[in-house]
């Protein structure tokens, strides 16, 4: 169970690097936000490493990437005024469903 907590944390920190890069583009404090991105990437990698001790690498990586992509998509809509389209939300739903099927495949 702890491995899944690590994986969730890895996915949450995965969102920090594209968010930091976006903030760097919008700010005069570019070095600060790029540094934020690099630190977030490192923390995300550490948690992914810890999760992969117990979770198969394919499932861990796919889940990590999906959490990061889904979270970044949602952050983009709510904080950066990115487009919110039915097709975009359908894509996110398909990503989430894929992760559910992967999780079910290792539980069987």
Wavefront OBJ file of the C-alpha trace (Angstrom):
o trace
v 0.000 0.000 0.000
v 2.848 2.415 0.792
v 4.173 1.947 -2.752
v 0.899 3.352 -4.115
v 1.211 6.360 -1.819
v 4.729 6.930 -3.173
v 3.397 6.594 -6.704
v 0.602 9.089 -6.036
v 3.139 11.566 -4.608
v 5.394 10.997 -7.618
v 2.474 11.839 -9.901
v 1.654 14.987 -7.952
v 5.257 16.200 -8.156
v 5.295 15.275 -11.851
v 2.939 18.211 -12.389
v 5.500 20.648 -10.968
v 7.832 20.730 -13.924
v 5.421 21.712 -16.727
v 3.715 24.099 -14.303
v 7.047 25.653 -13.336
v 8.032 26.027 -16.992
v 4.718 27.753 -17.739
v 5.174 30.087 -14.778
v 8.735 30.843 -15.940
v 7.333 31.967 -19.290
v 4.877 34.270 -17.545
v 7.226 35.743 -14.931
v 10.298 37.875 -14.607
v 11.616 35.262 -12.159
v 12.517 32.657 -14.763
v 15.403 31.097 -12.828
v 13.198 30.649 -9.763
v 10.513 28.778 -11.699
v 12.959 26.660 -13.691
v 14.626 25.744 -10.387
v 11.192 24.871 -8.992
v 10.685 22.611 -12.023
v 14.027 20.855 -11.544
v 13.419 20.245 -7.840
v 9.919 18.937 -8.588
v 11.322 16.567 -11.214
v 13.890 15.243 -8.752
v 11.328 14.680 -6.002
v 8.987 13.007 -8.476
v 11.789 10.714 -9.594
v 12.645 9.739 -6.035
v 9.038 8.807 -5.259
v 8.772 6.883 -8.550
v 11.941 4.992 -7.631
v 10.464 4.085 -4.242
v 7.165 2.984 -5.784
v 8.878 0.723 -8.323
v 10.308 -1.409 -5.553
v 6.864 -3.019 -5.230
v 4.887 -2.009 -8.323
v 5.787 -3.397 -11.768
v 7.712 -0.832 -13.812
v 5.184 -0.644 -16.650
v 2.256 -0.034 -14.325
v 4.224 2.419 -12.181
v 5.448 4.450 -15.128
v 2.064 4.549 -16.860
v 0.328 5.583 -13.638
v 2.960 8.234 -12.892
v 2.673 9.706 -16.380
v -1.135 9.580 -16.293
v -1.325 11.337 -12.925
v 1.044 14.025 -14.152
v -0.749 14.487 -17.476
v -4.222 14.525 -15.954
v -3.249 16.887 -13.161
v -1.432 19.222 -15.529
v -4.418 19.229 -17.889
v -6.703 20.249 -15.023
v -4.247 22.877 -13.716
v -4.011 24.300 -17.217
v -7.760 24.758 -17.419
v -8.281 26.242 -13.978
v -5.108 28.335 -13.565
v -3.853 29.107 -17.079
v -7.179 29.393 -18.915
v -6.368 26.525 -21.299
v -9.245 25.314 -23.444
v -11.726 22.985 -21.776
v -13.241 20.853 -24.500
v -15.309 17.714 -24.495
v -12.586 15.972 -26.506
v -9.960 16.979 -23.951
v -12.011 15.661 -21.045
v -12.741 12.466 -22.977
v -9.016 12.007 -23.503
v -8.365 12.408 -19.787
v -11.166 9.934 -19.005
v -9.568 7.401 -21.354
v -6.199 7.867 -19.642
v -7.778 7.282 -16.232
v -9.675 4.220 -17.480
v -6.434 2.826 -18.873
v -4.759 3.142 -15.490
v -7.714 1.437 -13.797
v -7.378 -1.491 -16.222
v -3.627 -1.671 -15.608
v -4.198 -1.746 -11.842
v -6.830 -4.468 -12.252
v -4.430 -6.482 -14.409
v -1.865 -6.754 -11.602
v -4.497 -7.465 -8.951
v -5.826 -10.537 -10.747
l 1 2 3 4 5 6 7 8 9 10 11 12 13 14 15 16 17 18 19 20 21 22 23 24 25 26 27 28 29 30 31 32 33 34 35 36 37 38 39 40 41 42 43 44 45 46 47 48 49 50 51 52 53 54 55 56 57 58 59 60 61 62 63 64 65 66 67 68 69 70 71 72 73 74 75 76 77 78 79 80 81 82 83 84 85 86 87 88 89 90 91 92 93 94 95 96 97 98 99 100 101 102 103 104 105 106 107 108
